Amino acid sequence: MRMAVVFGMNQVISHGFGMFLFAALVPLMRDSTGLSYWHLALAGALTQIAYLAGALFLGLIGPRLGTRAIALVSGAVSTSLLFSMPLLREPMNIIIALVCLAASAAMSWGAIVEIISRCAPLERRSTYLSSASSGTAWGYGISGLVILWVVPMWGWESSWRLAGALGALVLIVTWFMLRRLPEPELHALAPDQQAIAISKLLRTLFTERTAFFACAICFLVGFCTMPFSNWLNTYLEELGLLAELGGYSWSTVGVTGMVAGFVTGKLADIKGHATALLLIFGVFALGQLAFTYDPAKMVLLASFGYGLMYFPMWGIVAGWVNQHYSATATMQISGICMVTFGMGGALGNLLLGAIRDISGYLQPGFMLLSLVSLVLVGLGLHIRRSALLVRV
């Protein structure tokens, strides 16, 4: 599990700190940096575009660069930018740093997928992948603790310095671990280690079942989860519920995500990826339906389902794809999956925003999310039935 722990720590740095810490510190940074709501909107849009661009770049060009170099360079870039954040005072400079952090995070995860898919034991591969992907949840939790314990004593700048110091430590540990792994060039001539040619990659996504379903899953997950996270607190406020309920909800998401990676990854390795996907999709859909019926009482159940499904899903899907493709091709397909996830999230956010503007309420939008979560369950049932037929 050393590999899973080290790469989980990389997720803490790249996604937990690189993608979440700024959002948590914005209220504290605005007075000293002059960040306006327009700057925040611009940062949100550009970081999402940068994340998708990084994922697409990795899927197309990543095989030529080498995943070891990508893992180390992206870690070094993230660490350097985290250290630089306390020094930046101009809003546009901060936005540029956030854009680079987002692109680096996308490339870091793609490199992790390839290295684990190539080097981890086959019987524990999904456990490693989903445990590493759940490092994002640990990053959320650590960021929350930093805000509670570090910021009150040393200011918001200290949070970025601490994140940078942890990033440097993780970078060193990652470098030592990668030195001991087998060189990918040793397998370059094996047919099952070949990358998918760029000219055939798009055709593969539409003509081969596993690649298509992986992208479809990520699109639907993005459609359900990104609007849920963006609009949850606003919806609870609309219903007149206590603001603390939103805090409890996100604490539930984080704690669940911290343990979900290992548990669901283990289930995928023992019972099969289709079973694990069906389980997490089913619990997520149950929580969404219950939340739609009674938001006040069921928001924590919905948060539990969110944490159980969202964080380990990336590792389980990558492990499933790796059963059918080489490690390098898995990295390429995972990169495109991140793009479809972003497309689904953007569409979901636009629809919920339109529903809110037209109807004046968010409830119809959350009903839509619960219905789409049932589509995920149906897709999980189809994948599991197909897996059972193959065994027979």
C-alpha positions as CSV (number, residue, x, y, z in Angstrom):
1,M,0.0,0.0,0.0
2,R,3.0,2.3,0.1
3,M,2.4,3.4,-3.5
4,A,-1.3,4.1,-2.8
5,V,-0.4,6.2,0.3
6,V,2.3,8.2,-1.6
7,F,0.0,8.9,-4.5
8,G,-2.8,9.7,-2.1
9,M,-0.6,12.3,-0.6
10,N,0.0,13.7,-4.1
11,Q,-3.8,14.1,-4.4
12,V,-3.9,15.9,-1.1
13,I,-1.4,18.5,-2.5
14,S,-2.7,18.8,-6.1
15,H,-6.4,18.5,-5.6
16,G,-7.0,19.1,-1.9
17,F,-4.8,22.1,-1.6
18,G,-4.4,23.2,-5.2
19,M,-8.1,23.0,-6.1
20,F,-9.9,23.6,-2.7
21,L,-7.8,25.7,-0.4
22,F,-8.3,28.9,-2.3
23,A,-12.1,28.6,-2.1
24,A,-11.9,28.1,1.6
25,L,-9.6,31.0,2.1
26,V,-11.3,33.6,-0.2
27,P,-13.2,35.3,2.6
28,L,-10.0,35.9,4.5
29,M,-7.9,36.9,1.4
30,R,-10.3,39.5,-0.1
31,D,-9.4,42.5,2.0
32,S,-5.6,42.2,1.4
33,T,-5.7,41.2,-2.2
34,G,-8.6,43.2,-3.7
35,L,-10.4,40.1,-5.0
36,S,-13.9,41.0,-6.3
37,Y,-16.8,38.8,-7.2
38,W,-15.9,39.3,-10.8
39,H,-12.4,38.0,-10.1
40,L,-13.9,34.9,-8.3
41,A,-16.2,34.2,-11.2
42,L,-13.3,34.5,-13.7
43,A,-11.1,32.3,-11.5
44,G,-13.8,29.6,-11.4
45,A,-14.3,29.6,-15.1
46,L,-10.6,29.7,-16.0
47,T,-9.6,27.0,-13.6
48,Q,-12.3,24.7,-14.9
49,I,-11.1,25.3,-18.5
50,A,-7.5,24.8,-17.4
51,Y,-8.3,21.5,-15.7
52,L,-10.0,20.2,-18.8
53,A,-7.2,21.5,-21.0
54,G,-4.6,19.7,-18.7
55,A,-6.6,16.5,-18.9
56,L,-7.0,16.7,-22.7
57,F,-3.3,17.5,-23.1
58,L,-2.4,14.5,-21.0
59,G,-4.6,12.2,-23.0
60,L,-3.1,13.4,-26.3
61,I,0.6,14.1,-25.5
62,G,1.2,12.4,-22.2
63,P,2.5,9.1,-23.6
64,R,5.4,10.9,-25.3
65,L,6.5,12.8,-22.1
66,G,6.7,9.9,-19.6
67,T,4.6,9.6,-16.6
68,R,7.4,9.8,-14.1
69,A,8.5,13.1,-15.4
70,I,4.8,14.3,-15.4
71,A,4.3,13.2,-11.8
72,L,7.4,14.9,-10.6
73,V,7.1,18.1,-12.7
74,S,3.4,18.6,-11.8
75,G,4.3,18.0,-8.1
76,A,7.1,20.6,-8.3
77,V,4.9,23.1,-10.1
78,S,2.1,22.7,-7.6
79,T,4.5,23.0,-4.6
80,S,6.1,26.1,-6.1
81,L,2.8,27.8,-6.7
82,L,1.5,27.0,-3.2
83,F,4.6,28.6,-1.8
84,S,4.1,31.7,-4.0
85,M,0.5,32.3,-3.1
86,P,1.2,34.3,0.1
87,L,3.4,36.6,-2.0
88,L,0.8,37.5,-4.6
89,R,-1.4,40.5,-4.1
90,E,-2.6,41.3,-7.6
91,P,-5.9,39.5,-8.4
92,M,-4.8,38.6,-11.9
93,N,-1.5,37.1,-10.7
94,I,-3.5,35.0,-8.2
95,I,-5.9,33.8,-11.0
96,I,-2.9,32.8,-13.2
97,A,-1.4,30.8,-10.3
98,L,-4.8,29.1,-9.8
99,V,-5.1,28.2,-13.5
100,C,-1.6,26.6,-13.4
101,L,-2.5,24.7,-10.3
102,A,-5.7,23.3,-12.0
103,A,-3.9,22.2,-15.1
104,S,-1.1,20.6,-12.9
105,A,-3.7,18.7,-10.8
106,A,-5.3,17.2,-13.9
107,M,-1.9,16.0,-15.3
108,S,-0.9,14.7,-11.9
109,W,-3.9,12.4,-11.6
110,G,-3.4,11.1,-15.1
111,A,0.2,10.2,-14.4
112,I,-0.8,8.5,-11.1
113,V,-3.3,6.3,-13.1
114,E,-0.7,5.2,-15.5
115,I,2.0,4.4,-12.9
116,I,-0.4,2.4,-10.6
117,S,-1.9,0.6,-13.6
118,R,1.5,-0.5,-14.7
119,C,3.2,-1.2,-11.4
120,A,0.6,-2.2,-8.8
121,P,-0.2,-5.9,-8.3
122,L,-3.2,-6.9,-10.4
123,E,-5.2,-8.3,-7.5
124,R,-4.9,-4.9,-5.6
125,R,-4.8,-2.5,-8.4
126,S,-8.3,-1.0,-7.9
127,T,-7.6,-0.7,-4.1
128,Y,-4.5,1.3,-4.9
129,L,-6.3,3.5,-7.5
130,S,-9.4,4.3,-5.4
131,S,-7.3,4.9,-2.2
132,A,-5.1,7.3,-4.1
133,S,-8.1,9.1,-5.6
134,S,-9.6,9.5,-2.1
135,G,-6.6,11.6,-1.2
136,T,-8.6,14.5,-2.4
137,A,-11.0,14.0,0.5
138,W,-8.1,14.0,2.9
139,G,-7.0,17.2,1.4
140,Y,-10.4,18.7,2.0
141,G,-10.3,17.6,5.6
142,I,-6.7,18.8,6.2
143,S,-7.6,22.2,4.7
144,G,-10.5,22.5,7.1
145,L,-8.3,21.8,10.0
146,V,-5.7,24.3,8.8
147,I,-8.4,27.0,8.6
148,L,-9.6,26.2,12.1
149,W,-6.2,25.8,13.8
150,V,-3.5,27.6,11.8
151,V,-5.2,30.7,10.3
152,P,-6.5,32.1,13.6
153,M,-2.9,32.2,15.0
154,W,-0.7,33.0,12.0
155,G,-3.0,34.3,9.3
156,W,-4.1,33.1,5.9
157,E,-0.6,33.3,4.4
158,S,0.5,30.6,6.8
159,S,-1.9,28.1,5.2
160,W,-0.3,28.4,1.8
161,R,3.2,28.1,3.3
162,L,2.2,25.0,5.2
163,A,0.6,23.6,2.1
164,G,3.8,24.3,0.2
165,A,6.0,22.7,2.9
166,L,3.8,19.5,2.8
167,G,4.1,19.6,-1.0
168,A,7.9,19.7,-0.9
169,L,7.9,16.7,1.5
170,V,5.5,14.7,-0.7
171,L,7.6,15.6,-3.7
172,I,10.7,14.2,-2.1
173,V,8.9,11.0,-1.0
174,T,7.5,10.5,-4.4
175,W,10.9,10.9,-6.0
176,F,12.4,8.2,-3.8
177,M,9.5,5.9,-4.5
178,L,9.6,6.4,-8.3
179,R,13.3,5.5,-8.3
180,R,12.5,2.0,-7.1
181,L,9.8,1.3,-9.7
182,P,10.6,-0.5,-13.0
183,E,11.3,1.6,-16.0
184,P,8.4,1.8,-18.4
185,E,10.8,1.7,-21.4
186,L,11.5,-1.9,-20.6
187,H,8.0,-2.8,-21.8
188,A,7.8,-0.4,-24.7
189,L,7.9,-3.1,-27.3
190,A,5.1,-5.2,-25.8
191,P,1.8,-4.8,-27.7
192,D,-0.3,-4.5,-24.5
193,Q,1.9,-1.5,-23.4
194,Q,1.2,0.6,-26.5
195,A,-0.6,3.9,-26.4
196,I,-3.6,4.5,-28.5
197,A,-2.7,6.6,-31.5
198,I,-4.1,10.1,-31.4
199,S,-5.9,9.5,-34.7
200,K,-7.7,6.5,-33.2
201,L,-8.4,7.8,-29.7
202,L,-11.7,9.5,-30.5
203,R,-12.8,6.5,-32.6
204,T,-12.0,4.2,-29.6
205,L,-14.2,6.3,-27.3
206,F,-17.2,5.9,-29.5
207,T,-16.7,2.3,-30.8
208,E,-15.3,0.4,-27.9
209,R,-17.8,-0.4,-25.0
210,T,-15.5,0.0,-22.0
211,A,-14.0,3.3,-23.1
212,F,-17.5,4.7,-24.1
213,F,-19.1,3.6,-20.8
214,A,-16.2,5.0,-18.7
215,C,-16.7,8.4,-20.4
216,A,-20.4,8.2,-20.0
217,I,-20.1,7.4,-16.3
218,C,-17.8,10.4,-15.8
219,F,-20.2,12.7,-17.7
220,L,-23.2,11.6,-15.6
221,V,-21.2,11.9,-12.3
222,G,-20.1,15.4,-13.3
223,F,-23.7,16.3,-14.1
224,C,-24.9,15.1,-10.7
225,T,-22.0,16.0,-8.3
226,M,-20.8,19.4,-9.5
227,P,-24.2,21.2,-9.3
228,F,-24.9,19.4,-6.0
229,S,-21.7,20.8,-4.5
230,N,-22.1,24.3,-6.0
231,W,-25.8,24.8,-5.1
232,L,-26.2,22.8,-1.9
233,N,-25.7,25.6,0.6
234,T,-27.8,28.0,-1.5
235,Y,-30.6,25.5,-1.6
236,L,-30.4,25.0,2.2
237,E,-30.5,28.7,2.6
238,E,-33.5,28.9,0.3
239,L,-35.4,26.4,2.5
240,G,-34.6,28.5,5.6
241,L,-32.5,25.8,7.2
242,L,-29.6,26.5,9.6
243,A,-26.3,27.4,8.0
244,E,-24.5,24.9,10.2
245,L,-26.3,22.1,8.4
246,G,-24.2,22.9,5.3
247,G,-21.0,22.6,7.4
248,Y,-22.1,19.2,8.8
249,S,-23.0,18.1,5.3
250,W,-19.5,18.8,3.9
251,S,-17.9,17.3,7.0
252,T,-19.9,14.1,6.3
253,V,-18.7,14.2,2.6
254,G,-15.0,14.5,3.7
255,V,-15.1,11.8,6.4
256,T,-16.9,9.4,4.1
257,G,-14.5,10.0,1.3
258,M,-11.5,9.4,3.5
259,V,-12.4,5.8,4.1
260,A,-14.5,5.1,1.0
261,G,-11.5,4.7,-1.3
262,F,-9.9,1.7,0.5
263,V,-13.3,0.0,1.2
264,T,-14.8,0.3,-2.3
265,G,-11.5,-0.4,-4.0
266,K,-11.1,-3.6,-2.0
267,L,-14.6,-4.5,-3.0
268,A,-13.8,-3.9,-6.6
269,D,-10.7,-6.2,-6.4
270,I,-12.6,-9.0,-4.6
271,K,-16.1,-8.8,-6.1
272,G,-15.4,-7.0,-9.4
273,H,-15.6,-3.5,-10.6
274,A,-19.2,-3.8,-11.8
275,T,-20.3,-4.7,-8.3
276,A,-18.4,-1.8,-6.7
277,L,-19.8,0.7,-9.2
278,L,-23.3,-0.5,-8.8
279,L,-23.0,-0.2,-5.0
280,I,-21.7,3.3,-4.9
281,F,-24.1,4.5,-7.6
282,G,-27.0,2.9,-5.7
283,V,-26.2,4.5,-2.4
284,F,-25.6,7.9,-4.1
285,A,-29.0,7.7,-5.9
286,L,-30.7,6.6,-2.7
287,G,-29.3,9.7,-0.9
288,Q,-30.3,12.0,-3.8
289,L,-33.9,10.7,-3.9
290,A,-34.2,10.9,-0.1
291,F,-32.8,14.5,-0.1
292,T,-35.4,15.5,-2.8
293,Y,-38.2,14.1,-0.6
294,D,-37.1,15.6,2.7
295,P,-34.0,17.9,2.4
296,A,-33.8,18.8,6.1
297,K,-33.7,15.3,7.4
298,M,-31.9,13.6,4.5
299,V,-29.1,16.0,3.6
300,L,-26.6,14.0,5.7
301,L,-27.6,10.8,3.9
302,A,-27.1,12.6,0.6
303,S,-23.8,13.8,1.7
304,F,-22.8,10.3,2.8
305,G,-23.7,9.0,-0.7
306,Y,-21.8,11.8,-2.3
307,G,-18.6,11.0,-0.4
308,L,-19.0,7.3,-0.9
309,M,-19.4,7.6,-4.7
310,Y,-17.4,10.7,-5.9
311,F,-13.9,10.2,-4.4
312,P,-13.3,6.5,-5.1
313,M,-15.2,6.5,-8.4
314,W,-12.2,7.8,-10.3
315,G,-10.0,4.9,-9.1
316,I,-12.6,2.2,-9.7
317,V,-13.3,3.4,-13.2
318,A,-9.6,3.6,-14.0
319,G,-9.1,0.0,-12.6
320,W,-12.0,-1.2,-14.7
321,V,-10.6,0.5,-17.9
322,N,-7.2,-1.1,-17.1
323,Q,-8.7,-4.5,-17.3
324,H,-9.2,-3.9,-21.0
325,Y,-6.4,-1.6,-22.0
326,S,-2.7,-1.0,-21.3
327,A,-1.5,1.3,-18.6
328,T,-0.7,4.1,-21.1
329,A,-4.0,3.7,-22.9
330,T,-5.7,3.8,-19.5
331,M,-4.1,7.1,-18.8
332,Q,-5.2,8.5,-22.1
333,I,-8.8,7.3,-21.6
334,S,-8.8,8.7,-18.0
335,G,-7.7,12.1,-19.4
336,I,-10.7,12.1,-21.7
337,C,-12.9,11.0,-18.8
338,M,-11.9,14.1,-16.9
339,V,-12.9,16.2,-19.9
340,T,-16.4,14.5,-20.1
341,F,-16.7,15.0,-16.3
342,G,-16.2,18.7,-16.7
343,M,-18.6,18.9,-19.6
344,G,-21.3,17.1,-17.6
345,G,-20.6,19.4,-14.6
346,A,-20.9,22.5,-16.8
347,L,-24.1,21.3,-18.3
348,G,-25.6,20.5,-14.9
349,N,-24.6,23.9,-13.5
350,L,-26.1,25.7,-16.4
351,L,-29.4,23.8,-16.2
352,L,-29.8,24.3,-12.5
353,G,-29.0,28.0,-12.9
354,A,-31.6,28.2,-15.7
355,I,-34.2,26.4,-13.6
356,R,-33.5,28.7,-10.7
357,D,-33.9,31.8,-12.9
358,I,-37.1,30.5,-14.6
359,S,-38.9,29.0,-11.6
360,G,-37.4,31.0,-8.7
361,Y,-36.7,27.7,-6.9
362,L,-33.9,25.1,-6.8
363,Q,-36.1,22.1,-5.8
364,P,-36.9,21.2,-9.5
365,G,-33.2,21.3,-10.2
366,F,-32.4,18.9,-7.4
367,M,-35.2,16.6,-8.6
368,L,-33.4,16.6,-12.0
369,L,-30.2,15.5,-10.3
370,S,-31.9,12.7,-8.5
371,L,-33.4,11.4,-11.8
372,V,-30.0,11.5,-13.5
373,S,-28.5,9.6,-10.5
374,L,-31.0,6.8,-11.4
375,V,-29.5,6.7,-14.9
376,L,-26.2,6.0,-13.2
377,V,-27.8,3.1,-11.4
378,G,-29.2,1.8,-14.7
379,L,-25.8,2.0,-16.3
380,G,-24.2,0.2,-13.3
381,L,-26.8,-2.6,-13.6
382,H,-26.1,-2.9,-17.3
383,I,-22.3,-3.1,-16.7
384,R,-22.8,-5.7,-14.0
385,R,-25.1,-7.8,-16.1
386,S,-22.7,-7.7,-19.0
387,A,-19.8,-8.8,-16.6
388,L,-21.9,-11.7,-15.3
389,L,-22.6,-12.8,-18.9
390,V,-18.9,-12.7,-19.7
391,R,-18.2,-15.0,-16.8
392,V,-20.8,-17.5,-17.9
